[in-house]
Structures are given as structure tokens and as C-alpha cells.
């Protein structure tokens, strides 16, 4: 029976989908917000072309992927009764990757992260009642740990309800974990908490640029308002997706919660900027931690303004709190089960930044060929691989 995967057109979700299809040989139920099956296939092709060529994509879509056209935040995902029942009865397990990463919008985080997760939990509960549910895997974030400083955080000690949260994203993801434990108490669960996910250690190409843009900006400054010895917990997306797809498939993972992070192997600002400086044949920045407060005020003042500077300031306002907490997240659980550590960011950061600059922070997407997309889209709309829902 298929895995119900949410967020298949997102950054981590697409990597997970590619792993499940290619490495794990799985079949998938995916929820895609689109007007018709042709548009849905086009969105999936955009998400998955980092991982496969067009013939392989078409083979997977025609044989191993069932697309449900709907909306995560709508009741029953906006699916008609019979279509929703098909999803319930054909779902063996759930990997919930979909989320709003809009740290500035409480409305977006409440809608997608809370309402959407509740809908996914309800689907899982109905599948459990109908035929049993093998596992529910939830992709959360290390940000559920709240305000921290100079710590090594363990999985079972991360959530402290007395601590304040950095933003609506962190707050809603913490409540999502709580809902999952309360409402699916008798279902095998796995909670994955990625740290800062940045780039793929196997190749320079990426289609997720927000955090990369922030790092490119910082890398170009002659002085940085940080402590050179502070650590930044960065993990490559290939390690994150590999851990999610592998551990979800295991009958009995050793733990319920995993930090998908670099842990105590996390590199310092100095190590990262030294690696970038060496790769570019330049001198690295100087560190002036006394400027942290004044820099934060400047960033806050410029954020939201029109133009390139305002856009960069908005990005920095979002990510700056996560760069100055000098906190890492213990990853010994996932390292033990995966048998390997994540690649260090310094090993692949220059190629990632160079690709991003050369492509002006845009991925050169190839659209689904019109004839293929049209013909196959019509065929899919008439077959079990595409199920039409009603969009709000």
C-alpha cells in the first residue's frame, strides 16, 4: 500500500519523494494543490527534476504515484467523499512534510501548520480505524526548542513550554508535535527535527534560495557582528531526506524523536568563512561581536522596505536569531541508526554559493513538454493516478 506524503512539491518533501521512489521502491499518494492533473504533474516535475530525468519522472507518475488534487487546509483536503475514502483506504503510512515556513506570518503558520496538520492527523486516524496505520512520521524543526543560548540540546529535553518561541513557525510546529502525541497516541510515531537545512552535499544545484541568499550576503561583508567561535548547526538536505525515508521504512526505529542536525560536529563561523575565503582566494571577514545589537537594530529598521536592501534586511531579520544562539542539537541517535554523519557545510558551501550567484538565485526549471503534459495529463485524469478534488 502507498505512503501518503504531504509537501511533495516542497524542498525537503521532493527529496523524500525521490528517495522513496528510486531507492526505496515505494508507491506514493501525494496531495497537490492544482486545477487539474496536468498542472499537478507540472508542479511535481518542477520539484523532482533535480533528482531524475523526464522519462524516469513519467514512468514514476504513471506507475507509482497517485495524485490527489486538493488543499491541505480544507476539510477532507477538499476531496469529494469517494475520493477521500480512496485516500483513507489506500494509505499504509504517513510522512507529513508540508508546512508553512513563513516565519513572518502568524496567519500562514496557523492555517498550514496547525489546521493542515490536524487534517493529516484525522486522515491517519481514519486509516488506522479502517485497516491499521503502520507509522506516522512528522517533519518538525529544532526551533521547537525555543529561546536557547550556548547549549547542546537533547531530543527528549528540547521542548520546554516555559520558554518563549522565536517566531510563529517555531510555535506552531511545537503545537503540531503536541497534537500528534495526543491524538495518535496508539500509532507508531517518528518525529524528525531538522536544523538549518542548506544545500545538497552531493551537488551544487538547489531550488531553495532564501537561506542561501542570507549566507551569500553575510559572506560578502568585510566584518560580521558574531563571535567567531560560535557554532552554526547546518545540515545538508540529502542527509535529512535520507534519514526520513530510511527510518520511516524501518519496522522498529530505536527512538521516537531524531534531531537531523550536525550536532557537536557543527562548524564555527570562523571555520565556515575560512573555507569560503580559501575557495575564493580572498581574505575572510573580521568578527566584531560588539556590533550585534546595533546590527540587529539596523536590520529591523530596513526590513520590509522596497528594493534589494530591504529584501535582504527582511531575510536577515528572519534568520538572524537562529545564527546567534550558539546552540547545537545532539544528533547521536540518527548517526547511530544511519551509520554515517552528515557532510560538513564547509565541504560543499562554495559550490552552492557559486551556483546560486551564477543563476541569480533562481533555479533554471524545465517545464513539462506541452504535448507530453497534455496527453498524459488527460490520460491521468481518466485513470486512478489522478483523483480530482474541489479547491476552495
Steps between C-alpha positions, in 0.01 A plus 500: 500500500619857432653751737299822526764773458412864555722783377620306195548823301704659780875495554537220756186321383627470143827352623305252713274411205800438274658274761183301556442452127855425390680350799215353701283387208187636664164610362364836612175685554575871465281804557558782251317831482422544131207562267544173312731201467709665228584794726568262789743296292668821394548605862638159590737511202635835617558353845653171388716594201793555736488126561403328176467542124168535319457136389556376856262763635228397255550133587461572871195720445327236288576200718589596858338834584133577557430873498215639710400853398423685818597744772669406827297753702154412364270252671580154362759690289212622283455150356161356410376228733591203279842645420578566865398143581740374231780694668411364844472138387816502289733662755740267679697771684547878505802727456390856576752744348269785402533819702495876474853633552373858496648607832356850456137394457315362799191454283683281249661290773169454683319398182753263350686370802213463744187456287688305236667268749167438672350392165793262442462356851128447440576319174750282687247423774242391241757279325587347837134424569443363150796264460778609733780754454859379491667829597455876513818698437488872567762747378536766767792733577767554765343845546241338729772531767420871533739768622834339578861613533831314514344154538513144368133398487389136533189373321295416807585827673441736207143608574462719806161669507639769729737628232398763248499422128694684232212536254158363394665221303677360807193546719258322267741213431530444875121474526496262202721258689268529799190428288664197347583347837155571642286395203701204368626363830461138388664537156876441448643851460827651387575870542784645295645838595732644235732785594599763237460307171732649244601349167567147380846359576495294178457785253494882484151529349217613724152646453473643851677832532374703797759382749769485229432864415548594865832316516622651173425843641689425821790343311551823309529724807846612617390476865247279675319577828547147637738317729742312277488191721119468506370185330233490230306173468466449123403169339474408127160412362619165361581382854165625632296335223705181520436467872125568464445251218721230654376516860136530395535165322653320796271278704641610833710815507687526828352838596190714452685831451807573290698819458607515135791729565876532509504487879834550672671474159341832405754746369579844632454824309877520474528155343229580246635838395856362483379228261319753281795741504743224401275381215475854363861601561387786720550620853226404743296748705591628844267429791365782713246348743451835670306608189232234540240722670552797270496274192171349615350848534613595150361176353165554674484859378568405138281188491187531291626793294485487124804406296786254528629630834155476657460145372835393640424667832168313519681172443757584765229598748347155459820298523720710730360354826595152382856609425587653836369244749820285489289192562537159337272199506636163599486262203643178644170316454475549125876452448482165681204379295618633164860392554640828370532865589369786287748673272653819636371820344854625438550209260231608256410860590708671231350297214152573637566874522658510156202321340262738674686811388544381142128427471396820679329298775260335257492138398492449119182296496404297194127493442316180426482469118163626382408197290613249760344691785169539313473142379608343825301751702180397322581134545580549867176688559313193371706248699552418870824701508321831524204564730317827466409703805321832541723796576368777723 
